[in-house]
Amino acid sequence: MLGLGNPELGVLMLALFVVFIMFGFPIAFTLMALGVFFGYFAMGDLVFSLLVQRSYSVMTNDVLISIPLFVFMGYIIERANILDRLFRSLQLAAGPVPASLALATLATCAIFATATGIVGAVVTLMGLLAFPAMLRAGYDVKLSAGVVCAGGCLGILIPPSVMLILYGATAGVSVVKLYAGAFFPGLMLAGLYMLFTIIMALLNPKLAPQLPPEERNVPFGTVFWALTTSFAPLAGLIAAALGSIIFGLATPSEAAAMGSLGALLLAVGYGADYTRRWALIVIQAYGLLAAAFLVYLIVCGFTALDVDRRVVAFALFATLFVGIAFIPITSFTTNQLKESVYLTARTTAMVCWLFIGSFTFSAVFAYLGGHEPIEKFVLWMNLSPTGFMVLAQIIIFILGWPLEWTEIIVIFMPIFLPLLKTFNIDPLFFGLLVALNIQTSFLSPPVAMAPFYLKGVAPAWANINDIFRGVMPYMIIVIVSMIMLYTFPQIGLWLPNTLYR
């Protein structure tokens, strides 16, 4: 074809993909079309068998089953107004602290990130909820925008991140270990965001004025009750879903299924009418039973899950009974459920087509030997492992300007992965650095999705350039966090190494 050898055709195939994406063609079908087109010239009719085989492998991949379940869990929580109540309670709790609204926003984003990996949903919700509240309190528009956009992107890093599932499936790395490894780096990044925001508020109080005394001096009992009724149930759901994965009690798919059920019951419970005395008594009794069950499991070292299935069955049936009893008096409607199911199906279909296209593209690219020129060029540079790691992260950082994270993971990761063995780099550690790095792809123009999500719900006078200027310091913080993780790798590796020796 055009007098080119197979490796050169592979490089041309990759270059054409980037060009077509720049013109706005759909990612999944661009990958599939290029894979079939170049594959037909390389292997003839076998490329169609390859396409069928790759499609079937996606449908039978056990790892990918957890994606629609975690996405459904996130959409249910989003539509149940749980985030609204959580933000209000954290706002009350952080009242006396400098930049309290900004800190409440970041904390809410971090907590909600552990319930869903849907960046667009978190940024949009916080753009409707927290951004106007900060502006009304006199906060600087750039600081407010940076807080909402940066905090909203944490969902792509903190488990249960869909991105980590895709990386695990692409790189052949355990998703359970990735979840455990990303937990502390995610908390570190959220903590750095908060620390920077507090420092900026202390250096220039005009950026984040303190709230009026009536909003800061709230009785402790009010704060405690608000946190208990909003944070505790959501934290319990997150701990049950993520804890069961990290401690090896359930696979990601099993934990996602239980998390989806828990999200449904939580949505029904949050929307219940507690002016009815029986409903309040039932939920208080259930809370006491749930707390006792948790203490029982801790005392038994979680061995009760294996020893006495009757205890687990009783807890599950009690939960279902409470959820069913609250259905007639809840404000969570069937329309909200239908919307969640529809959005989950749409997102899942996008991910499945993306995987079919990327698997086909990668298989043809490897058949053509497209990796060879790139690998030879990297080896010709005679880099050290540190030099290669820096080069790879710089390339990913630059790719994040025009491309989305999905394209980076499914197309460019297979190019870097074969080189990791050459430089003796752990794919798990590399994936954690990539997960941090990809935070910038949501913040960096021109494709910066988080600022555009925020602009879509922000007041008309909020300029997109102010939003971009607001996210720049938080992009620098992401780079600082990457340097910290590379310098102290045990931030990401200690937990998986401890749990999975």
C-alpha positions as CSV (number, residue, x, y, z in Angstrom):
1,M,0.0,0.0,0.0
2,L,1.6,3.2,-1.3
3,G,5.0,1.4,-1.3
4,L,5.1,1.3,2.6
5,G,6.2,-1.6,4.7
6,N,4.0,-2.9,7.5
7,P,5.6,-1.0,10.4
8,E,5.3,2.3,8.4
9,L,1.6,1.4,7.7
10,G,1.1,1.0,11.5
11,V,2.5,4.5,12.2
12,L,0.4,5.9,9.4
13,M,-2.7,4.2,10.9
14,L,-1.9,5.9,14.3
15,A,-1.4,9.3,12.7
16,L,-4.6,9.1,10.8
17,F,-6.5,8.2,14.0
18,V,-5.2,11.4,15.6
19,V,-6.2,13.5,12.5
20,F,-9.7,12.0,12.3
21,I,-10.2,12.7,16.1
22,M,-9.2,16.3,15.6
23,F,-12.0,16.6,13.0
24,G,-14.5,15.4,15.5
25,F,-15.2,11.8,14.3
26,P,-16.6,9.4,16.9
27,I,-13.7,7.6,18.6
28,A,-15.1,4.1,18.7
29,F,-16.1,3.9,15.1
30,T,-13.0,5.7,13.9
31,L,-10.9,3.0,15.7
32,M,-13.0,0.2,14.2
33,A,-13.0,1.7,10.6
34,L,-9.2,2.2,10.6
35,G,-8.6,-1.3,12.1
36,V,-10.8,-3.0,9.4
37,F,-9.4,-0.8,6.6
38,F,-5.7,-1.4,7.3
39,G,-6.4,-4.9,8.5
40,Y,-8.0,-5.8,5.2
41,F,-4.9,-4.8,3.3
42,A,-2.6,-6.7,5.7
43,M,-4.6,-9.9,6.4
44,G,-7.5,-10.0,3.9
45,D,-10.8,-11.4,5.0
46,L,-9.4,-12.6,8.3
47,V,-9.9,-9.1,9.7
48,F,-13.7,-9.6,9.8
49,S,-13.1,-12.8,11.9
50,L,-10.9,-10.7,14.1
51,L,-13.6,-8.1,14.5
52,V,-16.1,-10.8,15.6
53,Q,-13.7,-12.3,17.9
54,R,-12.9,-9.0,19.6
55,S,-16.6,-8.2,19.9
56,Y,-17.2,-11.5,21.6
57,S,-14.2,-11.1,24.0
58,V,-15.6,-7.8,25.2
59,M,-19.0,-9.3,25.9
60,T,-17.4,-12.2,27.9
61,N,-14.9,-10.1,29.8
62,D,-15.7,-10.5,33.5
63,V,-13.8,-7.3,34.5
64,L,-16.0,-5.1,32.3
65,I,-19.2,-6.3,34.0
66,S,-18.6,-3.9,36.9
67,I,-18.6,-0.8,34.7
68,P,-22.4,-0.6,34.1
69,L,-23.1,-1.5,37.7
70,F,-20.8,1.2,39.1
71,V,-22.1,3.7,36.6
72,F,-25.7,2.8,37.6
73,M,-24.8,3.3,41.3
74,G,-23.4,6.7,40.5
75,Y,-26.4,7.9,38.5
76,I,-28.8,6.7,41.2
77,I,-26.9,8.7,43.9
78,E,-26.8,11.7,41.6
79,R,-30.6,11.7,41.0
80,A,-31.5,11.1,44.6
81,N,-30.4,14.5,45.8
82,I,-27.9,12.9,48.2
83,L,-25.2,15.2,47.0
84,D,-27.2,18.3,48.0
85,R,-27.7,17.2,51.6
86,L,-24.1,16.1,51.9
87,F,-22.8,19.5,50.7
88,R,-25.1,21.3,53.1
89,S,-23.9,19.3,56.1
90,L,-20.2,19.6,55.2
91,Q,-20.7,23.4,54.7
92,L,-22.1,23.6,58.3
93,A,-19.2,21.5,59.6
94,A,-16.5,23.6,57.9
95,G,-18.1,26.9,58.8
96,P,-15.3,28.4,61.0
97,V,-12.5,27.3,58.7
98,P,-11.1,29.7,56.1
99,A,-12.6,29.1,52.6
100,S,-15.2,26.8,54.2
101,L,-17.4,26.7,51.1
102,A,-14.5,25.7,48.9
103,L,-13.4,23.0,51.3
104,A,-16.9,21.7,51.6
105,T,-17.0,21.6,47.8
106,L,-13.7,19.6,47.6
107,A,-14.8,17.3,50.4
108,T,-18.1,16.6,48.7
109,C,-16.4,15.9,45.4
110,A,-13.9,13.5,47.0
111,I,-16.7,11.6,48.8
112,F,-18.9,11.6,45.7
113,A,-15.9,10.4,43.7
114,T,-15.9,7.2,45.7
115,A,-19.5,6.6,44.8
116,T,-19.2,7.3,41.1
117,G,-16.4,7.8,38.5
118,I,-18.6,10.1,36.3
119,V,-16.7,13.4,36.1
120,G,-19.3,15.2,34.0
121,A,-22.1,14.4,36.6
122,V,-20.0,15.7,39.5
123,V,-18.8,18.9,37.9
124,T,-22.3,19.7,36.6
125,L,-24.0,19.0,40.0
126,M,-21.4,21.0,41.9
127,G,-21.6,23.7,39.3
128,L,-25.4,24.0,40.0
129,L,-25.0,23.6,43.8
130,A,-21.7,24.9,45.1
131,F,-20.5,27.4,42.4
132,P,-23.5,29.8,42.8
133,A,-23.2,29.4,46.6
134,M,-19.5,30.5,46.5
135,L,-20.2,33.4,44.2
136,R,-23.1,34.6,46.5
137,A,-20.6,34.5,49.4
138,G,-18.2,36.8,47.5
139,Y,-15.7,34.2,46.4
140,D,-13.4,34.9,43.5
141,V,-14.8,33.4,40.4
142,K,-11.5,31.9,39.3
143,L,-10.9,30.2,42.7
144,S,-14.5,28.9,42.7
145,A,-14.2,27.6,39.2
146,G,-10.9,25.9,39.9
147,V,-12.3,24.2,43.0
148,V,-15.4,22.8,41.2
149,C,-13.5,21.6,38.2
150,A,-10.5,20.1,40.0
151,G,-12.7,18.5,42.7
152,G,-15.1,17.1,40.1
153,C,-12.2,15.3,38.3
154,L,-11.3,13.3,41.3
155,G,-13.8,10.6,40.3
156,I,-11.5,9.5,37.5
157,L,-8.8,8.6,40.0
158,I,-10.4,7.6,43.3
159,P,-12.0,4.1,43.2
160,P,-14.3,2.9,41.9
161,S,-12.9,4.7,38.8
162,V,-14.0,3.5,35.4
163,M,-10.7,4.6,34.0
164,L,-8.8,2.2,36.3
165,I,-11.1,-0.7,35.1
166,L,-10.2,0.2,31.5
167,Y,-6.5,0.4,32.3
168,G,-6.6,-2.9,34.1
169,A,-8.3,-4.6,31.2
170,T,-5.9,-3.0,28.7
171,A,-2.7,-3.6,30.7
172,G,-3.7,-7.0,32.2
173,V,-3.3,-5.5,35.7
174,S,-5.5,-6.6,38.6
175,V,-8.3,-4.0,39.1
176,V,-8.4,-4.8,42.8
177,K,-4.7,-3.9,43.1
178,L,-5.3,-0.7,41.1
179,Y,-8.2,0.3,43.4
180,A,-6.0,-0.3,46.4
181,G,-3.1,1.5,44.9
182,A,-5.1,4.6,43.8
183,F,-6.8,5.1,47.2
184,F,-4.0,7.0,48.9
185,P,-2.8,9.0,45.9
186,G,-6.5,10.1,45.4
187,L,-6.7,11.3,49.0
188,M,-3.3,12.9,48.7
189,L,-4.4,14.9,45.7
190,A,-7.6,16.0,47.4
191,G,-5.6,17.0,50.4
192,L,-3.2,19.1,48.3
193,Y,-6.2,20.8,46.7
194,M,-7.6,21.7,50.1
195,L,-4.2,22.8,51.5
196,F,-3.7,25.1,48.5
197,T,-7.2,26.6,48.8
198,I,-6.6,27.3,52.6
199,I,-3.3,29.0,51.9
200,M,-4.7,31.1,49.1
201,A,-7.6,32.2,51.5
202,L,-5.1,33.1,54.3
203,L,-2.8,35.0,51.9
204,N,-5.7,36.9,50.3
205,P,-8.9,36.8,52.4
206,K,-10.8,38.6,49.6
207,L,-10.6,35.5,47.4
208,A,-12.7,33.5,49.9
209,P,-14.5,35.8,52.5
210,Q,-15.7,34.2,55.7
211,L,-19.4,33.4,56.0
212,P,-21.6,35.5,58.1
213,P,-21.6,34.7,61.9
214,E,-25.1,33.1,61.7
215,E,-23.8,30.6,59.2
216,R,-20.6,29.9,61.0
217,N,-21.8,29.7,64.6
218,V,-24.1,26.7,64.2
219,P,-24.8,24.5,67.3
220,F,-22.8,21.3,67.5
221,G,-25.9,19.2,67.7
222,T,-27.2,20.6,64.5
223,V,-23.9,19.9,62.7
224,F,-23.6,16.4,64.2
225,W,-27.2,15.5,63.1
226,A,-26.7,16.9,59.6
227,L,-23.5,14.9,59.1
228,T,-24.9,11.7,60.6
229,T,-28.0,11.7,58.4
230,S,-26.1,12.7,55.2
231,F,-22.5,11.4,55.4
232,A,-22.9,8.3,57.5
233,P,-25.3,6.3,55.1
234,L,-23.3,7.3,52.1
235,A,-20.0,6.4,53.8
236,G,-21.4,3.1,54.8
237,L,-22.4,2.3,51.2
238,I,-18.9,3.3,49.9
239,A,-17.1,1.4,52.6
240,A,-19.2,-1.7,51.9
241,A,-18.6,-1.5,48.1
242,L,-14.9,-0.5,48.1
243,G,-14.0,-2.2,51.4
244,S,-15.3,-5.6,50.1
245,I,-13.1,-5.2,47.0
246,I,-9.9,-4.0,48.7
247,F,-10.1,-6.6,51.5
248,G,-10.8,-9.4,49.0
249,L,-14.3,-10.2,50.3
250,A,-15.8,-9.7,46.8
251,T,-14.8,-9.3,43.2
252,P,-15.4,-5.8,41.6
253,S,-18.4,-7.1,39.8
254,E,-20.0,-8.5,43.0
255,A,-19.2,-5.4,45.0
256,A,-20.7,-3.2,42.2
257,A,-23.9,-5.3,42.2
258,M,-24.3,-4.8,46.0
259,G,-23.4,-1.2,45.6
260,S,-26.1,-0.7,43.0
261,L,-28.6,-2.3,45.3
262,G,-27.4,-0.2,48.2
263,A,-27.7,3.0,46.1
264,L,-31.3,2.1,45.3
265,L,-32.2,1.5,48.9
266,L,-30.3,4.7,50.0
267,A,-32.2,6.7,47.4
268,V,-35.5,5.4,48.7
269,G,-34.5,6.1,52.3
270,Y,-33.2,9.6,51.6
271,G,-36.5,10.5,49.9
272,A,-38.7,9.0,52.6
273,D,-41.2,11.1,54.5
274,Y,-39.9,11.1,58.1
275,T,-42.8,13.1,59.5
276,R,-44.5,9.7,59.8
277,R,-43.3,8.4,63.2
278,W,-43.2,4.7,62.1
279,A,-40.7,5.6,59.3
280,L,-38.4,7.3,61.8
281,I,-38.6,4.4,64.2
282,V,-37.9,1.8,61.5
283,I,-34.9,3.7,60.1
284,Q,-33.4,4.2,63.6
285,A,-33.9,0.6,64.5
286,Y,-32.2,-0.4,61.2
287,G,-29.3,2.0,61.9
288,L,-28.7,0.3,65.2
289,L,-28.9,-3.1,63.7
290,A,-26.5,-2.1,60.9
291,A,-24.0,-0.7,63.4
292,A,-24.2,-3.8,65.5
293,F,-23.6,-6.0,62.4
294,L,-20.6,-3.9,61.5
295,V,-19.1,-4.2,65.0
296,Y,-19.8,-8.0,64.9
297,L,-17.9,-8.3,61.6
298,I,-14.9,-6.2,63.0
299,V,-14.7,-8.3,66.2
300,C,-14.8,-11.5,64.1
301,G,-12.2,-10.2,61.7
302,F,-14.8,-10.4,58.9
303,T,-14.6,-14.2,59.2
304,A,-18.3,-14.2,59.9
305,L,-18.8,-13.8,56.1
306,D,-17.4,-17.3,55.7
307,V,-18.5,-18.9,58.9
308,D,-22.1,-17.9,59.4
309,R,-23.9,-17.1,56.2
310,R,-27.2,-16.9,58.2
311,V,-26.0,-13.6,59.7
312,V,-25.3,-12.2,56.3
313,A,-28.6,-13.4,54.9
314,F,-30.5,-11.8,57.9
315,A,-28.7,-8.5,57.3
316,L,-29.6,-8.6,53.6
317,F,-33.2,-9.5,54.1
318,A,-33.6,-6.8,56.8
319,T,-32.2,-4.2,54.4
320,L,-34.5,-5.3,51.6
321,F,-37.5,-5.2,54.0
322,V,-36.7,-1.7,55.1
323,G,-36.3,-0.6,51.5
324,I,-39.5,-2.1,50.3
325,A,-41.4,-0.7,53.3
326,F,-40.3,2.9,52.4
327,I,-41.3,2.7,48.7
328,P,-44.8,4.0,49.1
329,I,-43.7,7.1,51.0
330,T,-40.5,8.0,49.1
331,S,-39.9,11.0,46.8
332,F,-37.6,8.9,44.6
333,T,-39.7,8.3,41.5
334,T,-39.8,5.7,38.8
335,N,-38.9,8.5,36.3
336,Q,-35.6,9.0,38.2
337,L,-35.0,5.3,38.0
338,K,-35.8,5.2,34.3
339,E,-33.4,8.1,33.7
340,S,-30.6,6.3,35.6
341,V,-31.2,3.1,33.6
342,Y,-31.2,5.0,30.3
343,L,-28.0,6.9,31.1
344,T,-26.3,3.7,32.3
345,A,-27.2,1.9,29.1
346,R,-25.9,4.8,27.0
347,T,-22.6,5.0,28.9
348,T,-22.2,1.2,28.8
349,A,-22.8,1.0,25.1
350,M,-20.2,3.8,24.5
351,V,-17.6,1.9,26.6
352,C,-18.4,-1.5,24.8
353,W,-18.1,0.0,21.3
354,L,-14.9,1.8,22.4
355,F,-13.4,-1.5,23.6
356,I,-14.4,-3.3,20.4
357,G,-12.9,-0.6,18.3
358,S,-9.7,-0.3,20.4
359,F,-9.1,-4.0,20.5
360,T,-9.5,-4.3,16.8
361,F,-7.3,-1.3,16.2
362,S,-4.6,-2.5,18.6
363,A,-4.6,-6.1,17.1
364,V,-4.1,-4.8,13.6
365,F,-1.6,-2.2,14.8
366,A,0.4,-5.0,16.5
367,Y,0.1,-7.3,13.4
368,L,1.5,-4.5,11.2
369,G,4.4,-4.1,13.7
370,G,3.5,-0.5,14.4
371,H,5.2,-0.7,17.8
372,E,8.6,-1.5,16.3
373,P,9.6,2.0,15.0
374,I,8.4,3.6,18.2
375,E,10.3,1.0,20.4
376,K,13.4,1.4,18.3
377,F,13.3,5.2,18.6
378,V,12.9,5.0,22.4
379,L,15.7,2.5,22.7
380,W,17.9,4.7,20.4
381,M,17.5,7.5,22.9
382,N,19.3,5.3,25.4
383,L,17.1,6.5,28.3
384,S,17.3,5.4,31.9
385,P,14.1,4.1,33.6
386,T,13.6,7.5,35.1
387,G,14.1,9.2,31.7
388,F,11.6,6.9,30.1
389,M,9.1,7.5,32.8
390,V,9.4,11.3,32.5
391,L,9.2,11.1,28.7
392,A,6.1,8.9,28.8
393,Q,4.3,11.1,31.3
394,I,5.2,14.3,29.3
395,I,3.7,12.6,26.2
396,I,0.6,11.6,28.1
397,F,0.3,15.2,29.5
398,I,0.6,16.7,26.0
399,L,-1.9,14.1,24.6
400,G,-4.4,15.3,27.2
401,W,-4.7,18.7,25.5
402,P,-6.5,17.5,22.4
403,L,-7.6,14.0,23.4
404,E,-9.9,12.6,26.1
405,W,-8.7,10.0,28.6
406,T,-10.5,7.1,26.8
407,E,-8.3,7.6,23.7
408,I,-5.2,7.8,25.8
409,I,-5.9,4.6,27.6
410,V,-7.1,2.4,24.8
411,I,-4.8,3.6,22.1
412,F,-1.6,4.9,23.5
413,M,-1.3,2.7,26.6
414,P,-0.7,-0.4,24.4
415,I,2.2,1.5,22.8
416,F,3.9,2.2,26.2
417,L,3.1,-1.1,27.9
418,P,5.6,-3.4,25.9
419,L,8.4,-0.9,26.9
420,L,7.7,-1.2,30.6
421,K,9.4,-4.6,30.8
422,T,12.4,-3.2,28.9
423,F,12.9,-0.5,31.6
424,N,11.8,-2.8,34.5
425,I,8.8,-0.6,35.4
426,D,5.9,-2.1,37.4
427,P,2.7,-1.7,35.2
428,L,0.7,-1.1,38.4
429,F,2.9,1.8,39.5
430,F,2.9,3.2,35.9
431,G,-0.9,3.0,35.9
432,L,-1.1,5.0,39.1
433,L,1.0,7.8,37.6
434,V,-1.0,7.7,34.4
435,A,-4.2,8.0,36.5
436,L,-2.9,11.1,38.2
437,N,-1.6,12.5,34.9
438,I,-5.0,12.1,33.2
439,Q,-6.5,14.5,35.7
440,T,-5.0,17.2,33.6
441,S,-6.7,16.0,30.4
442,F,-10.0,17.2,32.0
443,L,-8.5,20.6,32.9
444,S,-6.2,21.5,30.0
445,P,-7.5,23.4,27.0
446,P,-8.6,23.1,24.2
447,V,-10.6,20.0,25.0
448,A,-10.8,20.7,28.8
449,M,-14.1,18.9,29.5
450,A,-14.5,20.0,33.2
451,P,-14.4,23.8,32.4
452,F,-16.9,23.3,29.6
453,Y,-19.2,21.3,31.8
454,L,-19.0,24.1,34.4
455,K,-19.6,26.8,31.7
456,G,-22.7,25.0,30.6
457,V,-24.4,25.5,34.0
458,A,-22.6,28.7,35.2
459,P,-24.1,32.2,35.1
460,A,-23.8,33.8,31.7
461,W,-21.4,36.4,32.9
462,A,-18.9,33.8,34.0
463,N,-16.2,33.9,31.3
464,I,-14.6,30.6,30.0
465,N,-11.2,32.3,30.2
466,D,-11.7,33.0,33.9
467,I,-12.6,29.3,34.4
468,F,-9.4,28.3,32.5
469,R,-7.3,30.6,34.6
470,G,-8.9,29.2,37.7
471,V,-8.0,25.6,36.9
472,M,-4.3,26.3,36.0
473,P,-3.0,26.3,39.7
474,Y,-4.8,23.0,40.2
475,M,-3.1,21.5,37.2
476,I,0.3,22.4,38.7
477,I,-0.8,20.7,41.9
478,V,-1.5,17.5,39.9
479,I,2.1,17.7,38.6
480,V,3.4,18.2,42.1
481,S,1.4,15.1,43.3
482,M,2.9,13.0,40.4
483,I,6.4,14.1,41.6
484,M,5.6,13.1,45.1
485,L,4.2,9.7,44.1
486,Y,7.3,9.0,41.9
487,T,9.6,10.1,44.7
488,F,7.7,8.1,47.4
489,P,6.2,5.2,45.5
490,Q,5.0,3.6,48.7
491,I,2.2,6.2,48.7
492,G,0.6,4.1,46.0
493,L,2.2,0.7,46.5
494,W,2.0,0.2,50.3
495,L,-1.7,-0.8,50.5
496,P,-1.7,-3.3,47.6
497,N,1.6,-4.8,48.7
498,T,0.3,-5.1,52.3
499,L,-3.0,-6.6,51.3
500,Y,-1.9,-8.8,48.5
501,R,1.5,-10.3,49.3
